[in-house]
Amino acid sequence: MACAFKAAQKQLNKGCNKLAGCQTKVDAKQQTQDAKLETNDAVKALGGLFR
């Protein structure tokens, strides 16, 4: 019984690790997109100063 439980727990942990890895990639991608938008806004603001 304990063996079956440990095996199930191991599989569950593998699944959770994969999900966590995917979520990390999604978060990183979102942060990159946010940073690009902020940079764009800063460039536009600077452009407005020199008109």
PDB file of all heavy atoms in Angstrom:
ATOM      1  N   MET A   1       0.826  -1.199   0.000  1.00  0.00           N
ATOM      2  CA  MET A   1       0.000   0.000   0.000  1.00  0.00           C
ATOM      3  C   MET A   1       0.867   1.259   0.000  1.00  0.00           C
ATOM      4  O   MET A   1       0.625   2.167  -0.769  1.00  0.00           O
ATOM      5  CB  MET A   1      -0.922  -0.036   1.226  1.00  0.00           C
ATOM      6  CG  MET A   1      -1.854   1.126   1.329  1.00  0.00           C
ATOM      7  SD  MET A   1      -3.265   0.894   0.252  1.00  0.00           S
ATOM      8  CE  MET A   1      -4.156   2.358   0.572  1.00  0.00           C
ATOM      9  N   ALA A   2       1.887   1.284   0.846  1.00  0.00           N
ATOM     10  CA  ALA A   2       2.755   2.458   0.940  1.00  0.00           C
ATOM     11  C   ALA A   2       3.510   2.669  -0.370  1.00  0.00           C
ATOM     12  O   ALA A   2       3.753   3.798  -0.771  1.00  0.00           O
ATOM     13  CB  ALA A   2       3.723   2.302   2.100  1.00  0.00           C
ATOM     14  N   CYS A   3       3.873   1.587  -1.021  1.00  0.00           N
ATOM     15  CA  CYS A   3       4.595   1.674  -2.294  1.00  0.00           C
ATOM     16  C   CYS A   3       3.731   2.332  -3.367  1.00  0.00           C
ATOM     17  O   CYS A   3       4.196   3.189  -4.100  1.00  0.00           O
ATOM     18  CB  CYS A   3       4.989   0.275  -2.763  1.00  0.00           C
ATOM     19  SG  CYS A   3       6.758   0.006  -2.718  1.00  0.00           S
ATOM     20  N   ALA A   4       2.486   1.912  -3.436  1.00  0.00           N
ATOM     21  CA  ALA A   4       1.568   2.475  -4.428  1.00  0.00           C
ATOM     22  C   ALA A   4       1.351   3.963  -4.166  1.00  0.00           C
ATOM     23  O   ALA A   4       1.320   4.767  -5.096  1.00  0.00           O
ATOM     24  CB  ALA A   4       0.239   1.738  -4.388  1.00  0.00           C
ATOM     25  N   PHE A   5       1.255   4.317  -2.906  1.00  0.00           N
ATOM     26  CA  PHE A   5       1.054   5.718  -2.546  1.00  0.00           C
ATOM     27  C   PHE A   5       2.267   6.545  -2.951  1.00  0.00           C
ATOM     28  O   PHE A   5       2.131   7.628  -3.525  1.00  0.00           O
ATOM     29  CB  PHE A   5       0.794   5.838  -1.040  1.00  0.00           C
ATOM     30  CG  PHE A   5       0.630   7.266  -0.590  1.00  0.00           C
ATOM     31  CD1 PHE A   5      -0.544   7.965  -0.860  1.00  0.00           C
ATOM     32  CD2 PHE A   5       1.647   7.917   0.090  1.00  0.00           C
ATOM     33  CE1 PHE A   5      -0.697   9.280  -0.462  1.00  0.00           C
ATOM     34  CE2 PHE A   5       1.505   9.231   0.496  1.00  0.00           C
ATOM     35  CZ  PHE A   5       0.328   9.917   0.219  1.00  0.00           C
ATOM     36  N   LYS A   6       3.463   6.027  -2.676  1.00  0.00           N
ATOM     37  CA  LYS A   6       4.696   6.748  -3.029  1.00  0.00           C
ATOM     38  C   LYS A   6       4.820   6.919  -4.543  1.00  0.00           C
ATOM     39  O   LYS A   6       5.221   7.965  -5.019  1.00  0.00           O
ATOM     40  CB  LYS A   6       5.926   6.018  -2.471  1.00  0.00           C
ATOM     41  CG  LYS A   6       6.162   6.270  -1.015  1.00  0.00           C
ATOM     42  CD  LYS A   6       7.626   6.038  -0.672  1.00  0.00           C
ATOM     43  CE  LYS A   6       7.886   6.180   0.805  1.00  0.00           C
ATOM     44  NZ  LYS A   6       8.126   7.565   1.193  1.00  0.00           N
ATOM     45  N   ALA A   7       4.450   5.889  -5.282  1.00  0.00           N
ATOM     46  CA  ALA A   7       4.514   5.960  -6.743  1.00  0.00           C
ATOM     47  C   ALA A   7       3.546   7.023  -7.266  1.00  0.00           C
ATOM     48  O   ALA A   7       3.887   7.810  -8.146  1.00  0.00           O
ATOM     49  CB  ALA A   7       4.194   4.601  -7.342  1.00  0.00           C
ATOM     50  N   ALA A   8       2.346   7.036  -6.698  1.00  0.00           N
ATOM     51  CA  ALA A   8       1.341   8.028  -7.110  1.00  0.00           C
ATOM     52  C   ALA A   8       1.819   9.440  -6.760  1.00  0.00           C
ATOM     53  O   ALA A   8       1.664  10.366  -7.551  1.00  0.00           O
ATOM     54  CB  ALA A   8       0.015   7.739  -6.435  1.00  0.00           C
ATOM     55  N   GLN A   9       2.420   9.569  -5.598  1.00  0.00           N
ATOM     56  CA  GLN A   9       2.912  10.874  -5.154  1.00  0.00           C
ATOM     57  C   GLN A   9       4.030  11.374  -6.080  1.00  0.00           C
ATOM     58  O   GLN A   9       4.077  12.550  -6.433  1.00  0.00           O
ATOM     59  CB  GLN A   9       3.429  10.748  -3.724  1.00  0.00           C
ATOM     60  CG  GLN A   9       3.590  12.072  -3.022  1.00  0.00           C
ATOM     61  CD  GLN A   9       3.944  11.897  -1.552  1.00  0.00           C
ATOM     62  OE1 GLN A   9       4.551  10.893  -1.170  1.00  0.00           O
ATOM     63  NE2 GLN A   9       3.565  12.857  -0.741  1.00  0.00           N
ATOM     64  N   LYS A  10       4.882  10.447  -6.503  1.00  0.00           N
ATOM     65  CA  LYS A  10       5.987  10.793  -7.402  1.00  0.00           C
ATOM     66  C   LYS A  10       5.446  11.303  -8.742  1.00  0.00           C
ATOM     67  O   LYS A  10       5.912  12.307  -9.268  1.00  0.00           O
ATOM     68  CB  LYS A  10       6.863   9.550  -7.618  1.00  0.00           C
ATOM     69  CG  LYS A  10       8.225   9.822  -8.149  1.00  0.00           C
ATOM     70  CD  LYS A  10       9.066   8.557  -8.129  1.00  0.00           C
ATOM     71  CE  LYS A  10      10.485   8.840  -8.496  1.00  0.00           C
ATOM     72  NZ  LYS A  10      11.334   7.666  -8.455  1.00  0.00           N
ATOM     73  N   GLN A  11       4.450  10.614  -9.277  1.00  0.00           N
ATOM     74  CA  GLN A  11       3.832  11.018 -10.544  1.00  0.00           C
ATOM     75  C   GLN A  11       3.171  12.385 -10.409  1.00  0.00           C
ATOM     76  O   GLN A  11       3.278  13.223 -11.293  1.00  0.00           O
ATOM     77  CB  GLN A  11       2.793   9.980 -11.000  1.00  0.00           C
ATOM     78  CG  GLN A  11       3.383   8.727 -11.569  1.00  0.00           C
ATOM     79  CD  GLN A  11       4.293   8.999 -12.758  1.00  0.00           C
ATOM     80  OE1 GLN A  11       5.510   8.886 -12.674  1.00  0.00           O
ATOM     81  NE2 GLN A  11       3.705   9.377 -13.873  1.00  0.00           N
ATOM     82  N   LEU A  12       2.505  12.589  -9.286  1.00  0.00           N
ATOM     83  CA  LEU A  12       1.834  13.863  -9.035  1.00  0.00           C
ATOM     84  C   LEU A  12       2.867  14.993  -8.979  1.00  0.00           C
ATOM     85  O   LEU A  12       2.667  16.051  -9.563  1.00  0.00           O
ATOM     86  CB  LEU A  12       1.054  13.785  -7.718  1.00  0.00           C
ATOM     87  CG  LEU A  12       0.165  14.982  -7.390  1.00  0.00           C
ATOM     88  CD1 LEU A  12      -0.945  15.115  -8.430  1.00  0.00           C
ATOM     89  CD2 LEU A  12      -0.441  14.824  -6.009  1.00  0.00           C
ATOM     90  N   ASN A  13       3.977  14.742  -8.313  1.00  0.00           N
ATOM     91  CA  ASN A  13       5.041  15.742  -8.212  1.00  0.00           C
ATOM     92  C   ASN A  13       5.609  16.073  -9.590  1.00  0.00           C
ATOM     93  O   ASN A  13       5.866  17.225  -9.893  1.00  0.00           O
ATOM     94  CB  ASN A  13       6.161  15.264  -7.284  1.00  0.00           C
ATOM     95  CG  ASN A  13       5.771  15.385  -5.827  1.00  0.00           C
ATOM     96  OD1 ASN A  13       4.860  16.123  -5.479  1.00  0.00           O
ATOM     97  ND2 ASN A  13       6.445  14.650  -4.975  1.00  0.00           N
ATOM     98  N   LYS A  14       5.780  15.052 -10.427  1.00  0.00           N
ATOM     99  CA  LYS A  14       6.275  15.274 -11.787  1.00  0.00           C
ATOM    100  C   LYS A  14       5.318  16.187 -12.546  1.00  0.00           C
ATOM    101  O   LYS A  14       5.741  17.119 -13.224  1.00  0.00           O
ATOM    102  CB  LYS A  14       6.423  13.946 -12.546  1.00  0.00           C
ATOM    103  CG  LYS A  14       7.676  13.178 -12.224  1.00  0.00           C
ATOM    104  CD  LYS A  14       7.763  11.947 -13.107  1.00  0.00           C
ATOM    105  CE  LYS A  14       8.909  11.055 -12.728  1.00  0.00           C
ATOM    106  NZ  LYS A  14       8.926   9.820 -13.512  1.00  0.00           N
ATOM    107  N   GLY A  15       4.029  15.900 -12.420  1.00  0.00           N
ATOM    108  CA  GLY A  15       3.016  16.716 -13.089  1.00  0.00           C
ATOM    109  C   GLY A  15       3.038  18.150 -12.586  1.00  0.00           C
ATOM    110  O   GLY A  15       2.965  19.090 -13.373  1.00  0.00           O
ATOM    111  N   CYS A  16       3.168  18.323 -11.304  1.00  0.00           N
ATOM    112  CA  CYS A  16       3.200  19.664 -10.712  1.00  0.00           C
ATOM    113  C   CYS A  16       4.437  20.417 -11.170  1.00  0.00           C
ATOM    114  O   CYS A  16       4.368  21.602 -11.478  1.00  0.00           O
ATOM    115  CB  CYS A  16       3.192  19.587  -9.186  1.00  0.00           C
ATOM    116  SG  CYS A  16       1.581  19.128  -8.527  1.00  0.00           S
ATOM    117  N   ASN A  17       5.572  19.735 -11.240  1.00  0.00           N
ATOM    118  CA  ASN A  17       6.807  20.377 -11.687  1.00  0.00           C
ATOM    119  C   ASN A  17       6.685  20.850 -13.128  1.00  0.00           C
ATOM    120  O   ASN A  17       7.131  21.937 -13.469  1.00  0.00           O
ATOM    121  CB  ASN A  17       7.997  19.424 -11.545  1.00  0.00           C
ATOM    122  CG  ASN A  17       8.388  19.222 -10.095  1.00  0.00           C
ATOM    123  OD1 ASN A  17       8.028  20.006  -9.228  1.00  0.00           O
ATOM    124  ND2 ASN A  17       9.125  18.162  -9.830  1.00  0.00           N
ATOM    125  N   LYS A  18       6.045  20.034 -13.976  1.00  0.00           N
ATOM    126  CA  LYS A  18       5.855  20.429 -15.373  1.00  0.00           C
ATOM    127  C   LYS A  18       4.961  21.653 -15.457  1.00  0.00           C
ATOM    128  O   LYS A  18       5.227  22.583 -16.205  1.00  0.00           O
ATOM    129  CB  LYS A  18       5.249  19.278 -16.187  1.00  0.00           C
ATOM    130  CG  LYS A  18       6.250  18.215 -16.555  1.00  0.00           C
ATOM    131  CD  LYS A  18       5.619  17.137 -17.411  1.00  0.00           C
ATOM    132  CE  LYS A  18       6.625  16.030 -17.697  1.00  0.00           C
ATOM    133  NZ  LYS A  18       6.013  14.924 -18.414  1.00  0.00           N
ATOM    134  N   LEU A  19       3.884  21.663 -14.675  1.00  0.00           N
ATOM    135  CA  LEU A  19       2.966  22.809 -14.660  1.00  0.00           C
ATOM    136  C   LEU A  19       3.686  24.061 -14.168  1.00  0.00           C
ATOM    137  O   LEU A  19       3.523  25.130 -14.728  1.00  0.00           O
ATOM    138  CB  LEU A  19       1.757  22.529 -13.766  1.00  0.00           C
ATOM    139  CG  LEU A  19       0.700  21.597 -14.339  1.00  0.00           C
ATOM    140  CD1 LEU A  19      -0.376  21.331 -13.293  1.00  0.00           C
ATOM    141  CD2 LEU A  19       0.065  22.197 -15.581  1.00  0.00           C
ATOM    142  N   ALA A  20       4.473  23.902 -13.127  1.00  0.00           N
ATOM    143  CA  ALA A  20       5.201  25.047 -12.571  1.00  0.00           C
ATOM    144  C   ALA A  20       6.178  25.596 -13.604  1.00  0.00           C
ATOM    145  O   ALA A  20       6.321  26.806 -13.750  1.00  0.00           O
ATOM    146  CB  ALA A  20       5.941  24.631 -11.302  1.00  0.00           C
ATOM    147  N   GLY A  21       6.832  24.702 -14.334  1.00  0.00           N
ATOM    148  CA  GLY A  21       7.762  25.130 -15.380  1.00  0.00           C
ATOM    149  C   GLY A  21       7.046  25.904 -16.475  1.00  0.00           C
ATOM    150  O   GLY A  21       7.520  26.946 -16.921  1.00  0.00           O
ATOM    151  N   CYS A  22       5.888  25.443 -16.885  1.00  0.00           N
ATOM    152  CA  CYS A  22       5.104  26.135 -17.912  1.00  0.00           C
ATOM    153  C   CYS A  22       4.660  27.494 -17.405  1.00  0.00           C
ATOM    154  O   CYS A  22       4.719  28.477 -18.131  1.00  0.00           O
ATOM    155  CB  CYS A  22       3.879  25.310 -18.308  1.00  0.00           C
ATOM    156  SG  CYS A  22       4.292  23.837 -19.246  1.00  0.00           S
ATOM    157  N   GLN A  23       4.218  27.554 -16.165  1.00  0.00           N
ATOM    158  CA  GLN A  23       3.754  28.817 -15.589  1.00  0.00           C
ATOM    159  C   GLN A  23       4.900  29.817 -15.516  1.00  0.00           C
ATOM    160  O   GLN A  23       4.710  30.993 -15.789  1.00  0.00           O
ATOM    161  CB  GLN A  23       3.161  28.577 -14.194  1.00  0.00           C
ATOM    162  CG  GLN A  23       2.486  29.804 -13.612  1.00  0.00           C
ATOM    163  CD  GLN A  23       1.335  30.323 -14.458  1.00  0.00           C
ATOM    164  OE1 GLN A  23       0.478  29.575 -14.862  1.00  0.00           O
ATOM    165  NE2 GLN A  23       1.335  31.601 -14.745  1.00  0.00           N
ATOM    166  N   THR A  24       6.090  29.347 -15.182  1.00  0.00           N
ATOM    167  CA  THR A  24       7.258  30.224 -15.102  1.00  0.00           C
ATOM    168  C   THR A  24       7.555  30.824 -16.468  1.00  0.00           C
ATOM    169  O   THR A  24       7.827  32.015 -16.582  1.00  0.00           O
ATOM    170  CB  THR A  24       8.486  29.432 -14.584  1.00  0.00           C
ATOM    171  OG1 THR A  24       8.157  28.897 -13.304  1.00  0.00           O
ATOM    172  CG2 THR A  24       9.696  30.312 -14.468  1.00  0.00           C
ATOM    173  N   LYS A  25       7.453  29.989 -17.518  1.00  0.00           N
ATOM    174  CA  LYS A  25       7.695  30.490 -18.873  1.00  0.00           C
ATOM    175  C   LYS A  25       6.661  31.539 -19.259  1.00  0.00           C
ATOM    176  O   LYS A  25       6.997  32.559 -19.848  1.00  0.00           O
ATOM    177  CB  LYS A  25       7.662  29.333 -19.884  1.00  0.00           C
ATOM    178  CG  LYS A  25       8.888  28.455 -19.831  1.00  0.00           C
ATOM    179  CD  LYS A  25       8.780  27.317 -20.825  1.00  0.00           C
ATOM    180  CE  LYS A  25       9.923  26.335 -20.661  1.00  0.00           C
ATOM    181  NZ  LYS A  25       9.743  25.142 -21.478  1.00  0.00           N
ATOM    182  N   VAL A  26       5.408  31.291 -18.917  1.00  0.00           N
ATOM    183  CA  VAL A  26       4.333  32.244 -19.229  1.00  0.00           C
ATOM    184  C   VAL A  26       4.575  33.558 -18.491  1.00  0.00           C
ATOM    185  O   VAL A  26       4.458  34.627 -19.072  1.00  0.00           O
ATOM    186  CB  VAL A  26       2.949  31.657 -18.856  1.00  0.00           C
ATOM    187  CG1 VAL A  26       1.861  32.715 -18.921  1.00  0.00           C
ATOM    188  CG2 VAL A  26       2.607  30.497 -19.785  1.00  0.00           C
ATOM    189  N   ASP A  27       4.936  33.488 -17.212  1.00  0.00           N
ATOM    190  CA  ASP A  27       5.195  34.695 -16.417  1.00  0.00           C
ATOM    191  C   ASP A  27       6.357  35.487 -17.007  1.00  0.00           C
ATOM    192  O   ASP A  27       6.283  36.704 -17.119  1.00  0.00           O
ATOM    193  CB  ASP A  27       5.513  34.329 -14.960  1.00  0.00           C
ATOM    194  CG  ASP A  27       4.283  33.819 -14.213  1.00  0.00           C
ATOM    195  OD1 ASP A  27       3.157  33.987 -14.719  1.00  0.00           O
ATOM    196  OD2 ASP A  27       4.454  33.257 -13.112  1.00  0.00           O
ATOM    197  N   ALA A  28       7.423  34.786 -17.384  1.00  0.00           N
ATOM    198  CA  ALA A  28       8.587  35.462 -17.947  1.00  0.00           C
ATOM    199  C   ALA A  28       8.222  36.151 -19.255  1.00  0.00           C
ATOM    200  O   ALA A  28       8.642  37.280 -19.508  1.00  0.00           O
ATOM    201  CB  ALA A  28       9.718  34.462 -18.171  1.00  0.00           C
ATOM    202  N   LYS A  29       7.431  35.485 -20.078  1.00  0.00           N
ATOM    203  CA  LYS A  29       7.015  36.060 -21.356  1.00  0.00           C
ATOM    204  C   LYS A  29       6.181  37.321 -21.119  1.00  0.00           C
ATOM    205  O   LYS A  29       6.360  38.329 -21.794  1.00  0.00           O
ATOM    206  CB  LYS A  29       6.214  35.019 -22.149  1.00  0.00           C
ATOM    207  CG  LYS A  29       6.054  35.344 -23.601  1.00  0.00           C
ATOM    208  CD  LYS A  29       5.474  34.164 -24.352  1.00  0.00           C
ATOM    209  CE  LYS A  29       5.626  34.378 -25.841  1.00  0.00           C
ATOM    210  NZ  LYS A  29       5.251  33.222 -26.615  1.00  0.00           N
ATOM    211  N   GLN A  30       5.283  37.263 -20.153  1.00  0.00           N
ATOM    212  CA  GLN A  30       4.433  38.413 -19.828  1.00  0.00           C
ATOM    213  C   GLN A  30       5.283  39.583 -19.349  1.00  0.00           C
ATOM    214  O   GLN A  30       5.062  40.718 -19.741  1.00  0.00           O
ATOM    215  CB  GLN A  30       3.404  38.022 -18.766  1.00  0.00           C
ATOM    216  CG  GLN A  30       2.396  39.122 -18.468  1.00  0.00           C
ATOM    217  CD  GLN A  30       1.564  39.510 -19.688  1.00  0.00           C
ATOM    218  OE1 GLN A  30       1.022  38.662 -20.366  1.00  0.00           O
ATOM    219  NE2 GLN A  30       1.486  40.789 -19.969  1.00  0.00           N
ATOM    220  N   GLN A  31       6.269  39.306 -18.513  1.00  0.00           N
ATOM    221  CA  GLN A  31       7.141  40.369 -17.997  1.00  0.00           C
ATOM    222  C   GLN A  31       7.937  40.999 -19.126  1.00  0.00           C
ATOM    223  O   GLN A  31       8.125  42.208 -19.155  1.00  0.00           O
ATOM    224  CB  GLN A  31       8.080  39.816 -16.919  1.00  0.00           C
ATOM    225  CG  GLN A  31       7.364  39.556 -15.612  1.00  0.00           C
ATOM    226  CD  GLN A  31       8.254  38.945 -14.564  1.00  0.00           C
ATOM    227  OE1 GLN A  31       9.427  38.667 -14.811  1.00  0.00           O
ATOM    228  NE2 GLN A  31       7.715  38.722 -13.387  1.00  0.00           N
ATOM    229  N   THR A  32       8.380  40.188 -20.078  1.00  0.00           N
ATOM    230  CA  THR A  32       9.124  40.707 -21.225  1.00  0.00           C
ATOM    231  C   THR A  32       8.234  41.625 -22.047  1.00  0.00           C
ATOM    232  O   THR A  32       8.653  42.708 -22.456  1.00  0.00           O
ATOM    233  CB  THR A  32       9.641  39.538 -22.102  1.00  0.00           C
ATOM    234  OG1 THR A  32      10.442  38.690 -21.289  1.00  0.00           O
ATOM    235  CG2 THR A  32      10.473  40.038 -23.259  1.00  0.00           C
ATOM    236  N   GLN A  33       6.998  41.212 -22.270  1.00  0.00           N
ATOM    237  CA  GLN A  33       6.059  42.036 -23.036  1.00  0.00           C
ATOM    238  C   GLN A  33       5.781  43.343 -22.300  1.00  0.00           C
ATOM    239  O   GLN A  33       5.738  44.404 -22.917  1.00  0.00           O
ATOM    240  CB  GLN A  33       4.759  41.270 -23.290  1.00  0.00           C
ATOM    241  CG  GLN A  33       4.921  40.188 -24.336  1.00  0.00           C
ATOM    242  CD  GLN A  33       3.691  39.314 -24.492  1.00  0.00           C
ATOM    243  OE1 GLN A  33       2.819  39.292 -23.626  1.00  0.00           O
ATOM    244  NE2 GLN A  33       3.612  38.590 -25.592  1.00  0.00           N
ATOM    245  N   ASP A  34       5.601  43.283 -20.987  1.00  0.00           N
ATOM    246  CA  ASP A  34       5.353  44.488 -20.193  1.00  0.00           C
ATOM    247  C   ASP A  34       6.541  45.441 -20.288  1.00  0.00           C
ATOM    248  O   ASP A  34       6.370  46.647 -20.444  1.00  0.00           O
ATOM    249  CB  ASP A  34       5.094  44.137 -18.723  1.00  0.00           C
ATOM    250  CG  ASP A  34       3.761  43.423 -18.519  1.00  0.00           C
ATOM    251  OD1 ASP A  34       2.946  43.403 -19.471  1.00  0.00           O
ATOM    252  OD2 ASP A  34       3.547  42.888 -17.420  1.00  0.00           O
ATOM    253  N   ALA A  35       7.751  44.892 -20.213  1.00  0.00           N
ATOM    254  CA  ALA A  35       8.957  45.716 -20.285  1.00  0.00           C
ATOM    255  C   ALA A  35       9.059  46.397 -21.652  1.00  0.00           C
ATOM    256  O   ALA A  35       9.426  47.566 -21.743  1.00  0.00           O
ATOM    257  CB  ALA A  35      10.195  44.863 -20.023  1.00  0.00           C
ATOM    258  N   LYS A  36       8.705  45.681 -22.718  1.00  0.00           N
ATOM    259  CA  LYS A  36       8.752  46.268 -24.057  1.00  0.00           C
ATOM    260  C   LYS A  36       7.758  47.417 -24.166  1.00  0.00           C
ATOM    261  O   LYS A  36       8.064  48.448 -24.753  1.00  0.00           O
ATOM    262  CB  LYS A  36       8.442  45.201 -25.118  1.00  0.00           C
ATOM    263  CG  LYS A  36       9.595  44.274 -25.395  1.00  0.00           C
ATOM    264  CD  LYS A  36       9.229  43.247 -26.452  1.00  0.00           C
ATOM    265  CE  LYS A  36      10.349  42.259 -26.663  1.00  0.00           C
ATOM    266  NZ  LYS A  36       9.961  41.170 -27.562  1.00  0.00           N
ATOM    267  N   LEU A  37       6.570  47.241 -23.592  1.00  0.00           N
ATOM    268  CA  LEU A  37       5.562  48.298 -23.625  1.00  0.00           C
ATOM    269  C   LEU A  37       6.038  49.527 -22.860  1.00  0.00           C
ATOM    270  O   LEU A  37       5.868  50.651 -23.321  1.00  0.00           O
ATOM    271  CB  LEU A  37       4.233  47.797 -23.039  1.00  0.00           C
ATOM    272  CG  LEU A  37       3.465  46.788 -23.885  1.00  0.00           C
ATOM    273  CD1 LEU A  37       2.234  46.292 -23.135  1.00  0.00           C
ATOM    274  CD2 LEU A  37       3.037  47.409 -25.215  1.00  0.00           C
ATOM    275  N   GLU A  38       6.640  49.302 -21.693  1.00  0.00           N
ATOM    276  CA  GLU A  38       7.147  50.418 -20.892  1.00  0.00           C
ATOM    277  C   GLU A  38       8.250  51.153 -21.645  1.00  0.00           C
ATOM    278  O   GLU A  38       8.301  52.378 -21.643  1.00  0.00           O
ATOM    279  CB  GLU A  38       7.671  49.913 -19.545  1.00  0.00           C
ATOM    280  CG  GLU A  38       6.574  49.528 -18.578  1.00  0.00           C
ATOM    281  CD  GLU A  38       7.084  48.893 -17.310  1.00  0.00           C
ATOM    282  OE1 GLU A  38       8.284  49.033 -16.998  1.00  0.00           O
ATOM    283  OE2 GLU A  38       6.281  48.248 -16.622  1.00  0.00           O
ATOM    284  N   THR A  39       9.122  50.410 -22.298  1.00  0.00           N
ATOM    285  CA  THR A  39      10.209  51.023 -23.070  1.00  0.00           C
ATOM    286  C   THR A  39       9.628  51.857 -24.199  1.00  0.00           C
ATOM    287  O   THR A  39      10.073  52.976 -24.443  1.00  0.00           O
ATOM    288  CB  THR A  39      11.146  49.931 -23.646  1.00  0.00           C
ATOM    289  OG1 THR A  39      11.623  49.142 -22.553  1.00  0.00           O
ATOM    290  CG2 THR A  39      12.317  50.526 -24.368  1.00  0.00           C
ATOM    291  N   ASN A  40       8.613  51.338 -24.866  1.00  0.00           N
ATOM    292  CA  ASN A  40       7.941  52.059 -25.947  1.00  0.00           C
ATOM    293  C   ASN A  40       7.376  53.375 -25.445  1.00  0.00           C
ATOM    294  O   ASN A  40       7.521  54.407 -26.096  1.00  0.00           O
ATOM    295  CB  ASN A  40       6.799  51.198 -26.508  1.00  0.00           C
ATOM    296  CG  ASN A  40       7.069  50.772 -27.925  1.00  0.00           C
ATOM    297  OD1 ASN A  40       8.044  51.175 -28.536  1.00  0.00           O
ATOM    298  ND2 ASN A  40       6.188  49.958 -28.460  1.00  0.00           N
ATOM    299  N   ASP A  41       6.722  53.345 -24.287  1.00  0.00           N
ATOM    300  CA  ASP A  41       6.136  54.558 -23.709  1.00  0.00           C
ATOM    301  C   ASP A  41       7.220  55.579 -23.392  1.00  0.00           C
ATOM    302  O   ASP A  41       7.045  56.775 -23.627  1.00  0.00           O
ATOM    303  CB  ASP A  41       5.340  54.226 -22.443  1.00  0.00           C
ATOM    304  CG  ASP A  41       4.048  53.473 -22.749  1.00  0.00           C
ATOM    305  OD1 ASP A  41       3.633  53.456 -23.927  1.00  0.00           O
ATOM    306  OD2 ASP A  41       3.461  52.901 -21.817  1.00  0.00           O
ATOM    307  N   ALA A  42       8.341  55.110 -22.857  1.00  0.00           N
ATOM    308  CA  ALA A  42       9.444  56.009 -22.514  1.00  0.00           C
ATOM    309  C   ALA A  42      10.007  56.658 -23.777  1.00  0.00           C
ATOM    310  O   ALA A  42      10.282  57.855 -23.799  1.00  0.00           O
ATOM    311  CB  ALA A  42      10.534  55.242 -21.770  1.00  0.00           C
ATOM    312  N   VAL A  43      10.150  55.875 -24.838  1.00  0.00           N
ATOM    313  CA  VAL A  43      10.671  56.405 -26.104  1.00  0.00           C
ATOM    314  C   VAL A  43       9.704  57.446 -26.663  1.00  0.00           C
ATOM    315  O   VAL A  43      10.123  58.514 -27.116  1.00  0.00           O
ATOM    316  CB  VAL A  43      10.912  55.258 -27.123  1.00  0.00           C
ATOM    317  CG1 VAL A  43      11.193  55.812 -28.512  1.00  0.00           C
ATOM    318  CG2 VAL A  43      12.046  54.369 -26.652  1.00  0.00           C
ATOM    319  N   LYS A  44       8.421  57.166 -26.589  1.00  0.00           N
ATOM    320  CA  LYS A  44       7.411  58.128 -27.075  1.00  0.00           C
ATOM    321  C   LYS A  44       7.466  59.407 -26.253  1.00  0.00           C
ATOM    322  O   LYS A  44       7.368  60.509 -26.788  1.00  0.00           O
ATOM    323  CB  LYS A  44       6.005  57.508 -26.993  1.00  0.00           C
ATOM    324  CG  LYS A  44       5.728  56.505 -28.085  1.00  0.00           C
ATOM    325  CD  LYS A  44       4.324  55.946 -27.920  1.00  0.00           C
ATOM    326  CE  LYS A  44       4.084  54.778 -28.865  1.00  0.00           C
ATOM    327  NZ  LYS A  44       2.823  54.102 -28.593  1.00  0.00           N
ATOM    328  N   ALA A  45       7.606  59.282 -24.943  1.00  0.00           N
ATOM    329  CA  ALA A  45       7.660  60.453 -24.068  1.00  0.00           C
ATOM    330  C   ALA A  45       8.891  61.294 -24.401  1.00  0.00           C
ATOM    331  O   ALA A  45       8.796  62.515 -24.494  1.00  0.00           O
ATOM    332  CB  ALA A  45       7.688  60.011 -22.621  1.00  0.00           C
ATOM    333  N   LEU A  46      10.022  60.637 -24.602  1.00  0.00           N
ATOM    334  CA  LEU A  46      11.244  61.368 -24.959  1.00  0.00           C
ATOM    335  C   LEU A  46      11.079  62.043 -26.324  1.00  0.00           C
ATOM    336  O   LEU A  46      11.511  63.177 -26.512  1.00  0.00           O
ATOM    337  CB  LEU A  46      12.450  60.415 -25.001  1.00  0.00           C
ATOM    338  CG  LEU A  46      13.014  60.003 -23.642  1.00  0.00           C
ATOM    339  CD1 LEU A  46      14.066  58.921 -23.825  1.00  0.00           C
ATOM    340  CD2 LEU A  46      13.601  61.183 -22.910  1.00  0.00           C
ATOM    341  N   GLY A  47      10.463  61.344 -27.247  1.00  0.00           N
ATOM    342  CA  GLY A  47      10.216  61.901 -28.579  1.00  0.00           C
ATOM    343  C   GLY A  47       9.381  63.161 -28.489  1.00  0.00           C
ATOM    344  O   GLY A  47       9.612  64.133 -29.229  1.00  0.00           O
ATOM    345  N   GLY A  48       8.417  63.184 -27.584  1.00  0.00           N
ATOM    346  CA  GLY A  48       7.555  64.344 -27.411  1.00  0.00           C
ATOM    347  C   GLY A  48       8.317  65.546 -26.874  1.00  0.00           C
ATOM    348  O   GLY A  48       7.984  66.694 -27.173  1.00  0.00           O
ATOM    349  N   LEU A  49       9.371  65.306 -26.123  1.00  0.00           N
ATOM    350  CA  LEU A  49      10.166  66.413 -25.567  1.00  0.00           C
ATOM    351  C   LEU A  49      10.940  67.165 -26.639  1.00  0.00           C
ATOM    352  O   LEU A  49      11.174  68.354 -26.513  1.00  0.00           O
ATOM    353  CB  LEU A  49      11.173  65.861 -24.523  1.00  0.00           C
ATOM    354  CG  LEU A  49      10.609  65.354 -23.204  1.00  0.00           C
ATOM    355  CD1 LEU A  49      11.719  64.719 -22.379  1.00  0.00           C
ATOM    356  CD2 LEU A  49       9.968  66.495 -22.423  1.00  0.00           C
ATOM    357  N   PHE A  50      11.328  66.443 -27.676  1.00  0.00           N
ATOM    358  CA  PHE A  50      12.211  67.047 -28.691  1.00  0.00           C
ATOM    359  C   PHE A  50      11.473  67.568 -29.903  1.00  0.00           C
ATOM    360  O   PHE A  50      12.070  67.878 -30.906  1.00  0.00           O
ATOM    361  CB  PHE A  50      13.285  66.022 -29.122  1.00  0.00           C
ATOM    362  CG  PHE A  50      14.198  65.641 -27.985  1.00  0.00           C
ATOM    363  CD1 PHE A  50      14.113  64.382 -27.429  1.00  0.00           C
ATOM    364  CD2 PHE A  50      15.092  66.550 -27.464  1.00  0.00           C
ATOM    365  CE1 PHE A  50      14.945  64.021 -26.360  1.00  0.00           C
ATOM    366  CE2 PHE A  50      15.922  66.207 -26.403  1.00  0.00           C
ATOM    367  CZ  PHE A  50      15.843  64.941 -25.860  1.00  0.00           C
ATOM    368  N   ARG A  51      10.175  67.688 -29.800  1.00  0.00           N
ATOM    369  CA  ARG A  51       9.413  68.191 -30.953  1.00  0.00           C
ATOM    370  C   ARG A  51       9.433  69.699 -30.995  1.00  0.00           C
ATOM    371  O   ARG A  51       9.558  70.393 -30.047  1.00  0.00           O
ATOM    372  CB  ARG A  51       7.960  67.676 -30.886  1.00  0.00           C
ATOM    373  CG  ARG A  51       7.894  66.244 -31.305  1.00  0.00           C
ATOM    374  CD  ARG A  51       6.477  65.804 -31.412  1.00  0.00           C
ATOM    375  NE  ARG A  51       6.490  64.364 -31.678  1.00  0.00           N
ATOM    376  CZ  ARG A  51       5.466  63.598 -31.581  1.00  0.00           C
ATOM    377  NH1 ARG A  51       4.302  64.067 -31.208  1.00  0.00           N
ATOM    378  NH2 ARG A  51       5.551  62.316 -31.857  1.00  0.00           N
TER     379      ARG A  51
END
